[in-house]
Amino acid sequence: MARILSIETGTEVCSVALAEDGELVSLRESGAEGRAHANQLGLFIDEVLRENGMDADELDAVAVGSGPGSYTGLRIGVSTAKGICYALGRPLIAVDSLQALARIAMEEYEAGIIDLDDPQKVLLAPMIDARRMEVYTRLFDTALVPQGETCAHILTEESFAEVFAAGRELLVFGNGAQKCAALLPQARFARIASSARGIVSLAEAAFQAGDFVDTAYFEPFYLKDFVVKRSTRHVLFN
C-alpha cells in the first residue's frame, strides 16, 4: 500500500492531500482569499496525518507541485517536502502543477460536474496567474497529453486563435482564467482552483514507475526569474 503525502502551494491556495494507492483519503486547504502558506502548511500536514491515525514515518513518499507558480509559494512547498523526505529517507516526487490542475478538470468531467460536448475535440487550458495580463499555461488533451510547451503567455484577443481555427473547443480554468474571459468569448470556462488532490493520481503513477527526483538538487520550475525591485519610497534619516 503506497501512502503518499501531496503538497501544492504554487498559488494563493495552500493544499495538502493524503492518498493510499492513488485514492484520496484526506484533504486540507485554504481558501483563495490570501497567502499564509508558511503558517498553514505544517498545520495541514499534521491534521491529515492525525485524521488517519498515521505517523509521518508511515509515509512511502512525498509529492509536490513543481510549478510554475508563485516564487514564494513554490519555495515553501518544495522546501517542506524536501525536509520531510530528508528526515524520513523517503523519495520525492515532482508533479507539473499545470498537469495537476488539468487532472482536476478531468475528474470533475468524470463526476458530471463539467459538461463537455465532445471530449475528443476539447483542449484543456489550465492557467496560473503570472500578474498583469500574463498567465502560465500549457495545453493538454483530455488524456492529459501535453499539446505544446509550458509558457508565460500574454493574453490578447488573438490568444489560441489556432485552436479555434482548427474547430477545437477550449476549456479554460485556474486562477488566471478570469482575466481572459472578455478576450475569449468562444472559450468555455470552469471554476477550478489548484489543489493537491490533482497531484494524487499523477503521484501514484510516478511512484509505481519509480519516477523520483533528486531531493538534494531538485528545484521548482519557476519559468520566470524572481526579480527584486528597489523601493521607490524615500527614507529620511535623522
C-alpha positions, 0 to 999 in steps of 0.5 A: 500500500503506497501512502503518499503525502501531496503538497501544492502551494504554487498559488494563493491556495495552500493544499495538502492531500493524503492518498493510499494507492492513488485514492484520496483519503484526506484533504486540507486547504485554504481558501483563495482569499490570501497567502499564509502558506508558511503558517498553514502548511505544517498545520495541514500536514499534521491534521491529515496525518492525525485524521488517519491515525498515521505517523509521518514515518508511515509515509512511502513518499512525498509529492509536490507541485513543481510549478510554475507558480508563485516564487514564494509559494513554490519555495515553501512547498518544495522546501517542506517536502524536501525536509520531510523526505530528508528526515524520513529517507523517503523519495520525492516526487515532482508533479507539473502543477499545470498537469495537476490542475488539468487532472482536476478538470478531468475528474470533475468531467468524470463526476458530471460536474463539467459538461463537455460536448465532445471530449475528443475535440476539447483542449484543456487550458489550465492557467496560473496567474503570472500578474498583469495580463500574463498567465502560465499555461500549457495545453493538454488533451483530455488524456492529459497529453501535453499539446505544446510547451509550458509558457508565460503567455500574454493574453490578447484577443488573438490568444489560441486563435489556432485552436479555434481555427482548427474547430477545437473547443477550449476549456479554460480554468485556474486562477488566471482564467478570469482575466481572459474571459472578455478576450475569449468569448468562444472559450468555455470556462470552469471554476477550478482552483489548484489543489493537491488532490490533482497531484494524487493520481499523477503521484501514484503513477510516478511512484509505481514507475519509480519516477523520483527526483533528486531531493538534494538538487531538485528545484521548482520550475519557476519559468520566470526569474524572481526579480527584486525591485528597489523601493521607490519610497524615500527614507529620511534619516535623522 
